Amino acid sequence: MASDPARPMPKAVRSSVQASVRRWKQLTPSPTKHVGRCKHTAVYYKKQMIVFGGHDPWKDCFLNDLLVYDSATARWRDVEKEPEFQKTRDTHREAPSQRRAHSAGVLGAWMVVFGGFSGKDCFSDVRALNVETWEWVHLTPVSPPGGAPVRPCARGGHSCTPDPENGCLYITGGWDTALRYHNDVWSMKPDFEAKTVTWASLTPKSAPEHTPLGRVGHSCCLLRGKLVLFGGYGGDTYHNDVRVFDIAALAWSVVTTDPAFKKPRPRNYHCSALSPSGKLLLLGGAYVEGLMDDVWQLDLSGVFDDTAANTSESAPSLPKWGEVSCPGANRFAHTCVADPDTGVLYVYGVSASDESDLLELVIEDWYCDQSLAHHMTRYLSKHYALFRSALPQLASTVTARISAYHAELALPFSPAAPPFSQPSTPLQPRNPAASQQQLDTSPLVL
């Protein structure tokens, strides 16, 4: 295992969080017997978490099976015995081969799988599964007239971020079998009827120093046309930087966080989620010292709020990292998916103590949070005079609905008052003792 250069971590003055844990629950759905795994993928579609492939670290074997957890019934579905699955069995020869460190994302009713590692070679194929009919298709790259197909090299340990609004997915970073670490960004636009995929390289126009170093095992989330990248491993260094890629501008930028607040340790093979209001959640991962069980949050709402710079009279404050007080089992190369209706997170994968486990995590004020009401209130307060003079009936209705919404959240609201600000209560930072490492967390193993 390559080691990180000895470098003292800066001492933080304080630690603050904007959320508190409501529930961290171990789920034991029936049936519970299935192969434990890491470096798999998981997507969420219509109350179902769909898991594909990965690596069984206990038997050291690669997988290409499907697991489906139905959150509505709290049961694992045995999809291979269902009639719909049997009807499309002829297409299953198009399913991806056994692999780990691949990627997957959902567009419509299709789960798109790209890349991965076989234990010997990396893949560059694109396969798609219709999660309504369980039909697999192999998507071939579109070739430009008179030329070879344009596509990224075979790789694993990259990130895949779906963009349903534009019907594409974004592939970022990863590495290949020659141990080259990549920092490129690609757009992948599938055509499921034609069984083709069109690739486009998104070459940055920003300053080179803003572009992240090549890395593997990082996380990447999308919100309002911007990709948020965190962490990863780059050959001799674990990272804990936060960078944002503006897709329209083709520009990387570095997010500078408040140095007075403690930051998460560098790591790879963690997982992240981003709320609609711009709150980044970070769970677990691996560092040179072993596995981690921590949960962190970073409020990036200012990064996505285009009106903040125009309406604020003072310089915007720097985003602050906060450690959420909810330790779980130490784990890495796991997955987390969020229910878009409730914000409940489902965390799945092997840990240092369990062969396989599924956890449910609910964090207050993360997904359906107060900041949504803050943005709505600020906008309507700005234009309230216009509503009141031109459309009194509409203004009355809007005021009543906002008041009712705030009443549900137990928040104060006055139409004549400026947008309010709720102070957060800081939690004390945890300093958990290092646990014994029981899994191979080496970044040199895809």
Secondary structure, DSSP 4 states (H G I P E B T S, - for coil): ---PPP-PPPPPSB---S--EEEEEEE--BS--S---BS-EEEEETTEEEEEEEEETTTTEEEEEEEEEETTTTEEE-GGGSHHHHHTGGGGGGS--SBBS-EEEEETTEEEEE--B-SS-BB--EEEEETTTTEEEEEEEPPPTTSPPP-PPSBBS-EEEEETTTTEEEEEEEE-TT--EEEEEEEEEEETTTTEEEEEE----S-GGGSPPP-BS-EEEEETTEEEEEEEE-SS-EEEEEEEEETTTTEEEE-PPPTTB--PPP-BS-EEEE-TTSEEEEEEEEETTEEEEEEEEEE-HHHH-TTHHHH-SSPPPPP-EEEES-----B-S-EEEE-TTT--EEEEE-BSS-SSEEEEEEETTTSS-HHHHHHHHHHHHHTHHHHHHH-HHHHHHHHHHHHHHHHHTT----TTSPPP-PPP-PPPPP-PPPPPP-S---TT--
